[in-house]
Each structure stands twice: as C-alpha cells, then as structure tokens.
Amino acid sequence: MTTGQTDTPLGFATEAAALPPPPSRHALLPSDTAAAAPIAGDTPTDTDPPTDTDPPTATSATGAAGATGDPGSSGVAGGEIPLGGAHPPSAAELALTPAILAAVTTSPPPTDAEVSTFLTPATLTRYLRARDGSVPAAAAALSATLDWRRRAAPGAAPCPGCVARPSAHSFVPLGTCVAGRPVVYSSFVGVTDKSGDGNEAHLAWALEELLGAADTRTYVWVMDFAGFGRADLSPAVGRRSLSLFAAHYPERLSAAIVVDAPPLFSALYRLLRPFIDPVTAAKLTMVRTTGGGAAALWDRLFPPELAARVTAEVADSRARAAAAAATTGAGQGGWARRMFGVGGGGTPNEAPPVPPTAVKEGVWWTRPPLPGTGVPYIGGMILEARAAAGKGG
C-alpha cells in the first residue's frame, strides 16, 4: 500500500488526508470508512445536474463543490460522492425512538402489528436522520407515512400496471454491489406507462420487495437514459417520484448513477432541483458508455458477474433504442439517432452488440437477478400474478 493511502472495504485506494466527513444525515455502514468508498462523479449545484466533464476536485460528501458543463459530454471525472448506507441505530438514536413513537398521531393509533412490522427502531431512526434529529419532525413524517401506507398498501400485491402490461415500467433488481447493497437497473426503452400514478405505484411496490419496510438497508440505482424522449420530460411525474422517496422512503438511496443522460435531462433537472434534498442530490453521478467511463465504474463498484450483467443490460437497451429509431424514426428514435448515428434513411450506422450469453432473451421482466444475491425477482412476481389473473406469461 502506498504511504498516505488507506484501502477501504470496497477495495479502493483513497488519500486519507482528502477524505471528506460524512454528511450528518448520511450515516455509513460500520464497515465503511468515514468517507464511504468514493466513486468518481460530480456533485450538483443548485441549478445544474452533475456532469462528467469537470476536473477532479476534493469535495465534501454533501456536494459543496459546484459542477458545470454539458451532461452530454463523454467520460467520467469530478469530485467524490459517497457510496453510503445507513448503519444500525446508535444508542443515542435508540434513546429517542420511544419519544418518536409516542408522538406518532394517526387515527386510529398505530396497531401492535404496525409497530412490529413497520414502526421498528430502525424505521424510527431512518425518519429521525431524515429530519436532522428532530423528534417532532420525525413523528410528523411517520404519521403521514403510516396514513399513506394504510391507503396505498404498497407491498400488498405486484404493480397492477405491470400485471396488466409487463412493459409498463422498468425497475429491475440485478444483484448486489461490492458493499452488499442491492443494485437496480432501469431504462426508458419500451416503457409504456408514463403516468405519475402508475410510476409511483410501481416504485413503491418494488422498493417494498427490494428493501422491506422495517430496517435501514439502502440500494444503488443505475438509471439508464436509453430511450429517454420528450414523452418522458414530465416535471409532474418527476416530482411525484421525488415526493414518494422523500416522504415515505427516506434514507434508502445509497447512490444513483445516471447513464448517458441527453441534453433534455438538463432542462428537467433544473425544474426538479428545488424538490431534491441536498443529501439526495449529492448521491447522484453521471457516466457515459463512450470513452470507457461507465465500464470502469462498473468494474470498481460491482463484482465481475454483476459488472458483466449491467454492461449487457446497457447494451441491450441501446440495441432496442436503435431498432426503435430505425422502425419509427421518431420519439425514442431521436435519442438513438444521436447516440448511434441513425441517419435519415433509418439504418443504424452502428448499434452496440448484446453479449449473447450475458442477458436472457426477452424483455426485462423475463430476466432473473444473479443467483445467490438475495435480491427479489420482480419479473417473476409479475409473471406469477399474470398467470393467476389468467393473462398468461
């Protein structure tokens, strides 16, 4: 090991003197260092999304350094963002949980079952951290969430939109990162339900299956912008998702990796930035599939088998986007034409190959996660629900 460096549990060598302190609301797993093994990426300003063009800077984990530039550029560089996760409740936090629970006001009051399955010390701690240690604020947020859970029953049944049409949404658990956190992949290619109600219902159900409701686990989201077009440029839908995460699933996101965001994303990000919590914004980084930036990040962040799987999913999404461009010449095709050089004649100049053995044939919901990783097979649940409803596979 080089003098002056420390090897983190994630296998990265980082300058010990440059390690930033953890955000006050982004507690780390006991196995993590004080800075949480950093991954390359930029941290956002109040108006701009993180970019992949800025020179490397030592930033705080809460994103103090500004980011400028066009998110359409290649490569990955910039300051450090944390790959963090919430550690179990501390003794000080546990001492506050009875007061939080006593201050939860719902009608009727919380039942014993709700206390044992949702209002656990871990859940109370997540809400306490999300409200900067304020017991009244945590209790008020939990009261709103408990009322919502009673109405929405987010984990009661698979997403109804996906049961009706499996291509409705894309949010696919694939495996676990090198820190043991679930990794979810999504893209915009072929997604047919772009409504706020449908998106919220799917995300809530998937997060319940992925994380459960009563602990402090976090997840990594690979958000691929393959297929993103004007139909996806809805601030209302984005605000619904952000509100869902902040109000009912706080302190769950470990890192969000945005892949190949088009220029349209800058406009959407500026509209949504006021609704994004600064700690959440600091977990966002952007990478490009061109120039090797994404591949290098996958190799650092994921075990080899998962890195290959994410690479295959990304390639598959681009191949399908290019095919859509050649067929329709519009909508998602515009994105693919810019990315893959689809010309006026509708023929792709080049589309990324799909590794033949890495991804199972068929649309995303037929693809199981990597075996032995413990993440749920969301697509299998949809298939079972469709079969039970007489809708076939």
Disulfide bonds with the S-S distance in Angstrom:
none
